[in-house]
C-alpha cells in the first residue's frame, strides 16, 4: 500500500531540513516512510533518525520496510510526544525536526481506514483507533449547534448550519453510520458542482475535531522549538489554512525579539528570539509535481532555524 503514496515536496523538505549529515533528526509523521527513507539516504551512518506515527497500519508498514536500519528508531506514538521520545532515547536536542501534516493516499482511498467519502465506509475518522469518539458517534449524539460549529470552525464551510440541521433531521429517522449516509445527506443541500469541495471540508472538520489535530500541532511546535539544537531546523508541510496559520504564527512569534506594545519607549518584555524564519514565503509544489501527484496541490512548506 505504501507503493501508492507519493511524498510531497520531498527534495525541498530534505534540502531545508538537513544541516549536519551526522546529526540527529526527528520525523513526526512517518506514514509510509517516504520522507524518512530520503532522510536516511541523506544522513551519514553515524547520524540518527527517529520516526513516529500514531496510525498503526502506516507504522507497521514502515517498520517492515525500515525497521532493520541501524541508525533509525521507530515509535508508534503521536508526534506530540516528541519530548517523551527524546527522554526515552536520552536525546537533549535534535538537529532537525520534520512533520508532514497531510493524510496519506492510502488513508484517503482505503475504506477500511474510515477516512474516505468516495466509497462506502464506516464513519470513523480516528487516526489513533484507541480514541473513543468516532465520527458516527459525534454525528449521532452531538447537539445541532455543536455540529454546526465544528463544521464551520474546522472545515470553514459556509453551509455549516444547513448541513447540521439536515443531519439532525435525518438521524431522528435512522442512525448515520456510513460515509454514504453522510454524503447522501449533504447531496440534498449542496449543488453537484460544489459537492466534492463541501464533502472535503465536512470530513476534514470532523477528522480535525476527533483527533484534536490543531491542539496536537500546537503542542508539537512548542516542544519542537525547545528541543532544537542551535542551528537546527524545523520543517513543516501543511495542507489547509487552519494548520498553516498555526505554523506561520508560531514561527513569527519565536522570531521576534520584542512583543511590547509599539508605544512603549523601552522594551519591558525580555522576549527571547529562538527562531530565524528561513522561508519568508511558503514553498509550493511545482506544476510538474502537481501534475504527477494532484494531492500535492494544496501543500505549503515552512522552515525555521534555531538561533
Secondary structure, DSSP 8 states (H G I E B T S, - for coil): -GGG---TTHHHHHHHH-S-TTSEEEES--TTSHHHHHHHHHS-TT-EEEEE-S-HHHHHHHHHHHTT-TTEEEE-S-GGGHHHHHHHTT-S-EEEEEEE-S--HHHHH-GGGT--SSS--BS---SSTT-S--HHHHHHHS-HHHHHHHHHHHH--TTHHHHHHHHHHHHHHS---BHHHHHHHHHTTS-HHHHHHHHHHHHHHHHHHHHTHHHHHHHHHHHHHHHEEEEEEEEEEE-SHHHHHHHHHHHHHHH-S--S-TT-SS--S-----EEES-SS-B---HHHHHH-GGGTT-EEEEEEE-
